[in-house]
Amino acid sequence: MNGAEAVAAAVTFLWLGMVLAISFLEAPLKFRAPGVTLQVGLGIGRVVFRGLNSAEAVLAALIIVTMITGTPPAWFLVPAAVAMAVLGVQLVAVRPRLARRSDAVLSGADAPRSRSHHAYIALEVIKVLALLAAGITVLAFPR
């Protein structure tokens, strides 16, 4: 395994771990904590997911750099590109809709539950599977 592949593997699994920890552990658990109201949970979630998405963008950029500077296996490129595309869809199409709903809830309005939340979760599952596939392929099929 060359240096670019090692960096690609490390960055991919770091990204995967962050998504699993925040999206599938922290996000649902925060609403079970004593005293956490919907408004408080949404406020925390906005900050946490803004941070996660910023970190994801940096990690995606690092993967792009490894693709340009190294020669990762061809099988790595497809799932890595899928993960990046999913992140792009989340940031451009889904997050703004979620932000509008959370803005309404935070201002005290009785906003109905958003289908965008389900879309975001489905995209997170796809991203997790893509990152897992990318990480495994870069480790299992080095050049």
C-alpha positions in Angstrom: 0.0 0.0 0.0 1.4 3.4 -1.0 1.1 6.6 1.0 -1.9 7.9 -0.9 -3.8 4.7 -0.4 -3.0 4.7 3.3 -4.2 8.3 3.6 -7.3 7.5 1.6 -8.1 4.5 3.9 -7.5 6.5 7.1 -9.6 9.5 5.9 -12.4 7.3 4.7 -12.6 5.4 7.9 -12.4 8.6 10.0 -15.3 10.0 7.9 -17.3 6.8 8.4 -16.7 6.9 12.1 -17.8 10.5 12.4 -21.0 9.9 10.5 -21.8 6.7 12.6 -21.1 8.4 15.9 -23.0 11.6 15.2 -25.8 10.6 12.9 -26.7 7.3 14.4 -25.6 7.7 18.0 -25.5 11.3 19.2 -28.5 12.6 17.2 -31.1 10.2 18.5 -29.7 9.9 22.0 -29.7 13.7 22.8 -33.5 13.7 22.8 -33.5 11.1 25.6 -31.4 13.2 27.9 -33.3 14.7 30.9 -34.5 18.2 30.3 -33.7 18.3 26.6 -36.7 19.8 24.8 -37.4 19.6 21.1 -36.1 23.2 20.8 -32.9 22.6 22.7 -32.3 19.3 20.8 -32.8 21.1 17.5 -30.5 23.9 18.5 -27.8 21.5 19.5 -28.4 19.4 16.4 -28.0 22.3 14.1 -24.6 23.2 15.6 -23.4 19.6 15.7 -24.4 18.8 12.1 -23.0 22.1 10.8 -19.7 21.0 12.4 -20.0 17.4 11.0 -20.8 18.6 7.5 -17.8 21.0 7.6 -15.5 18.2 8.7 -17.0 16.0 6.0 -16.3 18.5 3.4 -12.6 18.7 4.5 -12.4 14.9 4.5 -13.9 14.7 1.1 -11.4 17.3 -0.2 -8.6 15.2 1.3 -9.8 12.1 -0.5 -9.9 14.1 -3.7 -6.3 15.2 -3.1 -5.3 11.5 -2.6 -7.1 10.7 -5.9 -5.2 13.3 -7.7 -1.8 12.8 -6.2 -1.9 9.0 -5.9 -3.4 6.2 -7.8 -6.1 4.6 -5.6 -7.6 1.4 -6.9 -10.4 2.0 -9.5 -12.8 0.2 -7.2 -12.2 2.9 -4.6 -13.2 5.7 -6.8 -16.9 4.8 -7.3 -18.0 4.4 -3.7 -15.9 7.4 -2.7 -17.6 9.5 -5.4 -21.0 8.2 -4.2 -20.2 9.3 -0.7 -19.2 12.8 -1.9 -22.2 13.1 -4.1 -24.5 12.1 -1.2 -22.9 14.8 0.9 -23.4 17.3 -1.8 -27.1 16.4 -2.1 -27.5 16.6 1.7 -25.9 20.1 1.8 -27.6 21.6 -1.2 -31.1 20.0 -1.2 -31.9 18.5 2.2 -30.2 20.6 4.8 -31.9 23.9 3.7 -35.4 22.2 4.0 -34.5 20.9 7.5 -33.2 24.4 8.4 -36.5 25.9 7.5 -38.4 23.5 9.7 -36.1 23.9 12.6 -36.3 27.7 12.2 -40.0 27.4 12.5 -39.9 25.2 15.6 -37.3 27.3 17.2 -39.4 30.4 16.7 -42.3 28.7 18.5 -44.4 27.6 15.5 -46.1 24.3 15.4 -44.4 22.9 12.3 -45.3 19.5 11.0 -42.7 16.7 10.9 -40.6 17.0 7.8 -40.2 14.3 5.2 -36.8 15.8 4.6 -35.6 14.2 7.8 -36.3 10.8 6.4 -34.5 11.7 3.2 -31.5 12.8 5.2 -31.4 9.6 7.2 -31.7 7.5 4.0 -28.9 9.5 2.5 -26.8 8.9 5.6 -27.3 5.2 5.2 -26.2 5.3 1.6 -23.2 7.4 2.6 -22.2 4.9 5.3 -22.4 2.0 2.9 -20.4 3.9 0.3 -17.7 4.9 2.8 -17.5 1.3 4.1 -17.2 0.0 0.6 -14.5 2.6 -0.3 -12.5 1.9 2.9 -12.6 -1.9 2.4 -11.7 -1.6 -1.3 -8.7 0.6 -0.7 -7.4 -1.8 1.9 -8.3 -5.1 0.1 -7.2 -4.1 -3.4 -4.1 -1.9 -3.1 -2.2 -1.1 -6.4 
